[in-house]
Amino acid sequence: MNEKKKLVLIGNGMAGVQVIEHVLKLTKEDYEITIFGKEPHPNYNRILLSKVLAGDTEMSDIILNDWDWYEQNGIRLHSGCEVIRIDTQNRVVYAEGGVSAPYDQLVLATGSLPLMLPLPGVDKEGVIAFRNIKDCQIMMKASQKYRKAAVIGGGLLGLEAARGLLNLGMEVDVVHIFNDLMERQLDSTASRMLKETLEQQGMRFLMEKQTESILGEKRATGLRFKDGTDLKADLVVMAVGIQPNVALAKQAGLEVNRGIVVNDYMETSIPNIYALGECAEHRGMVYGLVAPHREQSAVLAKRLCGMETSPYKGSVLATQLKVSGVDVFSAGAFNDDTDTRLLRIQDDWKGTYKKIVLRDNRIVGGVLFGDTSDSTQLFRWIREEQEMTEEIHATLAGGTVEGNISPVERLTNDDQVCDCNGVSKGTILSAIREQELTTFEEVKRCTKAAASCGGCKPLVEGLLQQELGDTYDSAASSKTPICNCTDLSRDEVVEAIRKKKLTLVREVMNVLEWKQPEGCPKCRPAINYYLGMVWPEEHEDERESRIINEQRHANIQNDGTYSVVPRMYGGVTSPKELRRIADVAEKYKVRMVKVTGGQRLDLLGVQKEDLPKIWQELGMPSGHAYAKAVRTVKTCVGEDFCRFGTQDSIEMGIKLEKAFEGLDTPHKVKMAVSACPRNCAESGIKDFGVVGVDGGWEIYIGGNGGVNLRGADFLCKVKTQAEVLEIAGAYLQFYRKTAEYWERTSQWVERIGLEVIQKNVVENVQNRKKLFEQVKRALQNRTDPWKADANNKQTRQTFYEEAHVPVNVK
């Protein structure tokens, strides 16, 4: 048996991993594959970071290849591990932490670095770029404390950052040195229309402004411009461009110009080393778009596998984007010139604009704004330098020569519908016919069309409608599956579990004919949860199907270490517990002990191998800070200590937490109890909030203090602690039964409506008691394998029976 060759990839981003995906399809036997990634994450879609920042999607939704994908394909992944040296003579890669890997073939996909203007004050706190998940997290955190943001740069990245910050509730000023936004993609007219649209959304613009310095002492407080004016800002985001990340290549002795110089087969100046993506320079060009990287990866993969391939000759650039909900497209030579003629159509009322550039009567460029349905066809004409004809003119001008032919009918089978992933109309039609696809999600999963930026979704849906005719069901097509492994929605999966009496995760995926037999990180924990919700007494929790943090009972941090949060009921602790925590923190060299927002102590910087020993020595139950479960109940000091308190909030909080500790829920659930309407425990922005008033308690639901800030809705008022517990249990069970997995209560309340919840949880007393009994059964069967005093399947019946007895917390 021949020994496998060693293929090492430096860079776990989209371009590099695409090469590995192609290699795995061409041959799984030739290579032993190792990947180094600087970020502590699996491969994710950087294009969608703006949607994460804007709150339109979750971090987990932009993962392209999850942790399991690497394991299933035998790939050794070093995440959060930066390569520091390449020994080209002995063919060895060296990374931080003493990690090394020999190679036969080495691929550099080190991407690019954000340009940071060399301004006085650029190193202050609150000055960041917008390039990766960590940048998103910093901006989200800043938005919770600060109000004013300034974005330097009016290109695509700057506008996406500004849109996200607006969604986070910040006031946003975009500072741009030029007179036109996105001047590299749009002409002056389209730029003006975009600016007007974004101003209507709340963005403010300072055009033709050059920043001189960043104000503030330790943290940024604003900007000073060269014209002497100032702008207040608590957060400064620089989005002024990128530069190829070539430091490692230079150190290794590779030929570097602006990027790592490569030939038509992505080979560098040193044998057996290749480069592609934003770090590579081909024929003097460095490409920052997805489509050229996809073309490069296909050529390189065939080269690595020893297969014949056409050389990469460069890419004709086209940009199709959705900027803050506005569709824009540009390609080729879109600016006016002395030797060009123009076809220009502008409709300010509808907010659409179309400009076609001709040179010697041939189409050489164009801009579309607001309506990009002609983009695929226009791009083909630009690539081919198609001569303008009466028919083409009528099509572009909205005439009648081609009658009422739809945009999808005008496309040839070779026309690309999805530029990001290189999917043509013919490929999509073949998939629809051969695989009998009927929904958009099926097409997306099967072909990857619209799987990246999503800008081609209307064309994909148009192809479905054209192909299926009267049998096309738009409602079914828009149905949201629980993940890309299946076409089934949440309700369909739950109904099948009930009807077919399915009890295991693999059984569900097998019986319901999952497209991916092993599932994915999105559906496996969802199925495990649904099984536990449907069969609370029969289902045995499958911990291997839980998310990685729940499997390890700790939160993984950005440096690969973990965070441990022991439970403190109602935020109350004792000197004995504090001593224990301090001893453990010292013994295991915990980097930081921090008080959390939920009134718990967080031990940060724990090594993975120390987790079991730390839990054992703490002798405290987990606070489930990592779990899709009931996490904390925050409390104020209450009537025993506070002169304004009207109720015993600590006692009520401890009862709530002990009653529902560890209850699995569709998403994290946070609670709070305040002793009076002053709301010191922030009950008004929790998933379940309780406020003490004269003669009883007010209950609030569906609050969210995170990215999508939402004030809680008033549910009801009750008199006793026992009623609070019963309402809480019924509410949680109704949420468990009707919410999508990964859906916060804030989203769930808005989706199903407050009145529906009030009717089921408050007004219908019989249903309320039924729901409460169901949640008690679910908790009674729950096992806590990491709990220090774990008596698995420990009954909580005694607690509920004694719920009227005050808890001794004094």
SEDRENFI-547174 format. One record per residue (C-alpha): x, y, z. Coordinates in steps of 0.1 Angstrom, whole numbers, plus 5000, padded with zeros to 4 digits. Example, Ala and Ser with C-alpha at 12.3 -4.5 7.8 and 13.67 -1.06 7.14 Angstrom:
! SEDRENFI-547174
512349555078;513749895071;
! end
This chain:
! SEDRENFI-547174
500050005000;501450344990;502050595017;499850895014;501451225004;501151515029;499051805019;499152115042;496952415039;497752735057;494452925060;491052785070;489053035050;486752995020;489352994992;491652735008;489052495020;487352504986;490652344973;490352074999;486752004990;487651964954;490551734962;488351514984;485851484955;488651394930;490451154952;490251064989;493250834989;496151044977;496651285006;496951305043;495551655049;496451905076;494952255079;496152545100;493652825109;494453135128;490853175140;489452935166;486552845144;485752595117;485452715081;482752985078;481253215052;482953555056;480453705032;477653665057;479453835086;477454145080;474153945084;475453825118;476354175128;472954295117;471254025137;469653865106;471353535113;473353345140;477053265140;476252895137;474352955105;477353085086;479552775092;480352605059;482152295073;481652205109;484052045133;482751695124;483451755087;487151765094;487051455115;484851255090;487351335062;490451255082;491651615082;493951725110;492752075119;494852315140;492352595148;493452905166;496952825156;499053065136;501852945113;505053135121;507652975097;508052765066;511152565062;511152525024;514352325022;513052045046;509452105037;508152165073;505552415085;506052545121;503252705141;502952865175;502852635205;505552405191;503252255165;504752145132;503751955101;505851815072;504451865037;504851725002;502551994988;501852325006;498952554998;498952915011;495553075015;496453335041;493953585028;494253955035;494654195064;492454505069;494054835062;494355045093;495055415085;498255525103;496355795122;497355935157;495155735181;494655435159;495755205187;493155335212;490455105226;487355115205;489155135172;488654815152;488454675117;485554465103;487054145091;486153845112;483953695138;485853855167;485354195151;481554125151;481654025187;483554345197;480954555179;478054375194;479454415229;480254785223;476654855212;475354745246;477355025263;477955295237;475655485214;477655665187;479655485160;481755625132;482655405101;485655525081;485155405045;482155425023;482855105003;480854785006;482454665038;481955005055;478255025045;477654665057;479254755091;477155065093;473954875086;474854625113;475554895139;472255065131;470554735137;472354715171;470755045180;473755275175;473855615158;476055575128;478055825108;479955705076;483055905068;484255885032;487156055015;485456054981;482256224968;480655884958;479955574979;481255244965;483055434938;484855114927;481454944919;479055224911;478955534890;477855874904;474155834897;473855484913;476055614942;473755904948;470655684947;472255444972;473155734995;469655864995;468255515003;470655465031;469955805046;466255705047;467355405068;469055625093;472655635082;474455975082;477256055057;480256285059;481456295023;484856425011;486156415047;489656325055;490356195090;493356355107;493356185141;491355985166;490356175197;490356045233;492755925259;492555555265;489355495245;488355665213;485855955218;485656095183;487456195151;489156515140;489156595103;491756795083;489257075078;489357135116;485856985124;485256705149;482856415152;481856235185;482155865184;482455585210;483355325184;485455375153;485355105126;487955125098;486754975065;489155145041;490454835022;492554525025;496054415018;497354065009;498753875039;502153795026;504453825056;504853445059;505553405022;508153675022;509853515052;509953185033;511653345003;508753324979;508453594951;506153864964;504954174947;501654314959;500553954966;502353614964;503153584927;501653274910;501353134875;498353014856;498352694878;498652884911;502252774915;504553004934;508253064927;509252764949;508252414938;505452234956;504152554971;500952714958;498853014967;495353134959;492753374971;493253724984;496953664992;497853564956;498753784927;498053644892;499153834861;499354154882;495854114897;494854044933;491153934935;489054014965;485853844952;484553494957;484053394921;487753424910;488753234941;486352954931;487852934897;491452934911;490552654936;489152424908;492352464887;494652414917;492752104930;493151934896;496852024895;497351874930;495551554919;497651524887;494751574864;494651774831;493252114836;492852434816;495052714830;493552994850;493753304828;492153564851;488553664858;486253924844;485054104875;481454144883;479854254916;476354164925;475454264960;472554344983;473554655003;471254715032;468454555013;469254734980;470254524950;473254654930;475254504901;478254624882;480754474857;483354574832;483954934823;480955104840;482255464840;481755714812;484655774788;485355974757;485155674734;481955524749;478255554743;475555494769;472155334773;470855494805;467355434821;466555594855;463355564875;463555774907;459955684917;460655304917;464255354927;465755174898;468655264875;470255084845;473355194826;474955004797;478355114784;479155054747;482555084730;482555044692;478854934696;479854644718;478754604754;481754654777;480254734810;477154824830;475554924863;472154804877;470554954908;467354844925;466454584899;469254334890;467054074872;469054134840;472454094857;473353734845;472453804809;474154144810;477353984825;477453724796;477154004770;479954204788;482253894789;481653824752;481654194743;478354134725;477454374697;474354584705;471354484684;467754594682;466654284701;469154334729;468354704731;464654634734;465354374761;467554614782;465254914776;462154714786;460754704751;458554444734;460754284708;461053974730;457554004743;456953914779;459853684783;460953654819;464653714830;465153334835;463853254801;466353484785;469253294801;471153024782;471952704800;475552814802;474753144819;475853154856;472953214880;475153194911;478453374906;479653294941;479552924936;479752894899;476252744893;474752774858;471152764847;471752434831;473152284863;470052404883;467652274857;469351934855;469251904893;465551994894;464751734868;467051454879;466651494916;462951584914;463551904934;460452114943;461652384967;464252654968;465952494999;466352164980;467952344950;470252544973;471352234991;471852024960;473552284938;474852544963;473152814942;472253114965;474152944994;476553234999;475353594994;471853484984;471553754957;470453504931;467553364951;464953534928;466453374897;466553024914;462953054924;462153174889;463752864874;461752644898;458552814888;459452794851;460352424853;457452304876;454752524861;451252474877;452752214902;455052474917;453952544953;455352884964;454252825000;455952485002;459052624984;459452895011;459052645039;462052655062;463652315068;465452275102;468752255083;470252175049;470251805056;466551775051;463551935035;461351885066;460352175088;460352165126;456652075128;457051795103;459951645122;458151665155;455051515140;457051225125;458751155159;455351125175;453550925148;456450695140;457450665176;461050755168;463350755199;467050795186;468751075167;470150835141;466750665138;465151005130;467651085103;467450735088;463650695088;463051055076;465751005048;468251265058;470351395028;473451385050;473351045069;475451195098;473451515100;475151845110;475752065141;472452245135;470151945132;471651685155;471151895187;467651995174;466551635169;467951535203;466051825219;462751735200;463051375211;463451475248;460551715244;458251455228;459351165250;460451325283;460351005303;461550755276;464250945258;467850905270;469851215263;472451165235;475151395246;477251325215;474451505196;474651815217;476652125206;480352115215;480052345245;477252125261;479351815255;482251965274;480152155300;482052475293;482252765268;485052745244;486853085241;488553255212;492053125223;490852765226;490552755264;487352725282;485052915306;483652745337;480652885355;479452705386;475752755397;474953005424;471252995430;469753345427;473253485427;473653385464;476853225475;478753155508;482253195521;482752825518;481852825481;484053125475;487052965491;486552655470;486352865438;489453055448;491452735456;490452585422;491352905404;494752915419;495552545415;494652535378;496152875370;492753025359;493653335340;490653545351;487753515376;484953745365;481553835379;479053765351;475953965342;473853685357;475553725391;477753425389;481553375389;483153285356;486553105356;488153195323;491153035306;490652675316;492452405296;490252135281;492051855300;491452025333;487652045330;486651715347;489051775376;487852135381;484152035383;485051755407;486951985430;484452265428;481752025441;479152265426;476552205399;477052365365;475452705359;474752585323;476352905310;476952715277;473552545273;470352575255;468652555288;467452765318;470652935328;470353195356;467853375378;469153715386;467853885418;468154205437;468554195475;464854215482;462754335511;465054195538;467754445530;466354715506;464154995519;462254995486;461654625484;458054495486;458754125482;461453865490;463053855455;466053635466;463753355480;461553375448;464653365426;466153065443;462952875441;462652945404;466252845397;465952525417;462652435401;463852465365;467652415368;468952245337;465652235318;466452195281;464852465260;465052565223;467452845232;469052985263;466653125289;467453395314;465253495343;465253765369;463253865400;463054225412;461654305446;459954625434;459154815402;462554985403;463654665385;467254645398;467454285385;466454395350;463354175349;462054375320;464554245295;464653875304;463053575289;460953545321;460953835345;459153875378;458554205396;457354235432;454454475438;452154535467;450154225472;451854005447;454053965416;453954095380;455253855353;456853965321;457953745291;459953755259;462554015268;466054025253;468954235265;471254115237;471854215201;468154245193;467054445223;463454385232;461454495262;459454215278;455654195275;453354195306;451853855310;449853865342;449753945379;449653675406;449553675444;451753395456;455153235449;453452905441;451453075413;454753225400;456252885398;453252735381;453053015355;456752985349;456552605344;453552635320;455252915301;458452725297;456752405286;454552595261;457752755247;459452415246;456552255227;455952525201;459252705194;461852625168;465152495181;467552795182;464653045185;464853285215;461653365235;461753725221;461453595186;458953325196;456653575214;456553795183;455853505160;453053335178;451653635196;451153735232;447453665232;448053295223;450453255252;448153425277;445253205266;447352875270;449452975301;447153205321;443553195311;443052825305;443752705340;443352335331;445852365303;448252555325;448252275351;448652025323;451752215310;453152245345;452851865350;454551805317;457552025326;457851855360;457951515342;460651635318;462751765348;462251455369;463851235342;466751475335;470351355342;473251585350;476351385344;478651675353;476951765385;479251715415;476551565438;474751395408;472151155419;471051085383;467351085376;467051265409;463351335416;462351695422;458851605435;459851695470;460852035460;457552105443;455651975473;457652205496;457552505473;455352695497;458052665524;460452955525;464052875514;466552945542;468953195526;469653415556;
! end
